[in-house]
Amino acid sequence: DGAGSIRIPAALCGVFGFKPSLGRVPYWPNPDLWAARSHNGPLSRTVRDAALMLNAIAGPDPRDPVSLDGPIPDYLAACSESPSRPWRVAWSVDFGYAPVEQEVRQLTRAAALRFSELGCVVEDATPGWENPAGWASLLWDYQTYIRNADRLAQKPEWFEPSMLEQMDRGGRATAAQVGQAILARTTFYEQARRFIEPYDLLLTPVMPLGAWSVSEPPATIDGRATPTLFDRLPFTFPWNLTGWPAASVPCGFTSEGLPIALQIVGKWRDDLTVLRAAAAFETLQPWAARRPPV
């Protein structure tokens, strides 16, 4: 999950996905250890299945210098634990800037409000930071280009058009632009930390719309232009930049029958609270028995 690749397929397919804290699950082989963006984690039918897998794969590895050392908790047992006090939960439908289809707004808001049934205090909240998609996309495109430039020269037919577009933009990035983007990431981390500090959890949509055609990404969302990849996934990539845990829980279907999901974001290294919250929501609104009419 470098920008949402656990949570996005989970959301679009109606299953559970969990991006643990950066380093919770070691990442090797990794061509760029210091990018500190990509996370390993489980996709599963249920929260407890994911927690069981996390019990098996979490832990330190000397080949990954950012992997987390220390005692490994029982993630499966945590799914059955109740919070010691009511959680204070922030809910943001669009961060104040993201385009989101109306059905997604309605379904995810209804799901977020169900957390009040768990004893949580749910509050509407707008972070106040500027949209990070511009500089975050530049970093992504640049790193994609650097990792794949030699391979592109040798086997251009291996690359799909969207990746070629990313590499073209990345290859044209200047050193100054990349340096400014790296500094912007540090600024964003502090803005996000201050925003989430009073809360135990943050809830958002995972995706601003349902699944789209593999051959034709959406040019607009809710009537607004979405020209780049990061414009279409405004809720997932920020938590790769911070390294915080985030989960995707199914929460409904569009009028076309496409799955929609709610994102549960936790604070720095607080994977247990995210899993507890996801398991509690699954008890309220189970999804694993649903099957598509095929």
Secondary structure, DSSP 8 states (H G I E B T S, - for coil): --SSTTHHHHHHHTSEEEE--TTSS---S-S-GGG-------EESSHHHHHHHHHHH-S--TTSTTS--S----HHHHTT---SS--EEEE-SSTTT----HHHHHHHHHHHHGGGGGT-EEEE-------THHHHHHHHHHHHHHHHHHHHHH-GGGS-HHHHHHHHHHHT--HHHHHHHHHHHHHHHHHHHHHHTT-SEEEEES-SS----TT---SEETTEE--SGGGG-TTTTHHHHHT--EEEEEEEE-TTS-EEEEEEEESTT-HHHHHHHHHHHHHHS--TT-----
